[in-house]
């Protein structure tokens, strides 16, 4: 059986062949695409849940060194999207704790200022 070069060239130009090639390429990259899409879709949730874990650790007066084991435990217990949490360096974790501390300080300061304004009305 001999293949005619013109027939192969003509076939490669058909819409059906192009669609088949495109489908094959999509199938090959689909697992990477799915993972990238899942990472994008859950990025806000991952950060929110991580900050919640940081807040809990601070509230319980537990060392910030326990954050990564806590995240691993939460992921093991079923929250699989935490595998996308990439900020695991010592500096990143320290910055997250400082950010939460600064936020709490600002909230408390605002409450104190608001409370002081209310006290002005009761002074003689």
N, C-alpha and C positions, 0 to 999 in steps of 0.2 A: 504494500500500500504506500503510495506516494502522496505527500501533502503538497498542495499547491500554495505557494507563498501568497498569491493574490487572494485566495479564499481565506487564508488566515488573517491577512491584513483587513480584508472586508469585514470579517466576523468581529475583529477587535474594535471596529468602529461602530458597531451596532449599539443601540441603546440598551438592549437586553444584556450584552456582555459588560457594558460599563456599569450597569446596575448590579450585576453579579460581583464584579470586582469591588465595588463600593460596599456591598453587603459583607463581603469577606473581610475587608479592612476594618469595618465597624465592629465585626464580631471579634477580631483580634484585639482591638483596643478598648472594647467595651468594659472589661474588668477594671482597667485603669481609669477610664472615664467615670464609671460608677463610683469608684473610691474617691476621685477628685470631687465629683458632684456631692457625695455624702459629706465630705470634709467641708465644702463651702456652705452647705445647707445647715450644718450643725455648729458652725464656728461660734455663733453668738451663744448658743445653748451651752457649749463646752466651757466658754469663758465664764458664763453666769454660774454654772454649777461649781466650777473651780473656785470662784470667789466666795461662793457659799461655804465650801469646805474650808477655805482660809478663815472666813469669819467664825465658823464653828470652832476651829482650832484655837483662835485667839480668845474667843469667849470662854472656852474651857481651860484656858491657860496652858495649852499643850504646845510644845516646841514646834517651831515652823519646820524643823527637820523631818517631822512626821507627815508633812503634806504629801510627798510622793508615795509613801506606803499607803496613805489613806486613799489617794487617787487610784492606786493599783487595786486596792480592796473594792472600791466602788465599781471599778471596771469589771472586776472578777464577779461581783454580785449581779451584773447584768446591764450596766450602763456602758455599752460598748463604744459609744461615740467619744468617750474620754481617751480612747487611743489616739485621737487627733489632737490632743493637748500637747503642744510642742514646746511650751515655755517651761522647761524643766531645769534650767540652769540655776545655780545658787543666786546669781544676781537677779534673775527674773522673779524668782520666788520672793526675794527680799523686797523688790520693788512693789510686788502685789500686796505684801503685808503692809508696807509703808503707805500705799494708796488707800487701803482700807482704814488704816489708822488716821490718816489725814481726813478722810471722809467723815469718820466718827467724830473727830475733833471739831470739824466744821459744823456738823449737826448739833453737837452739844453747845458750841459757842453761840449758834443761832438761837437755841432754846434759852440760854442764859441771858442773852441780849433782850429777847422778847420778854422774859420774866422780869428783868430790871425795868423795862418800860412800864410794865403793869404795876410795879411797886411805886412808881412816881405818883400815881394817883392816890395812894394811901398815905403818903407823907403829909405831915402837918406843917 
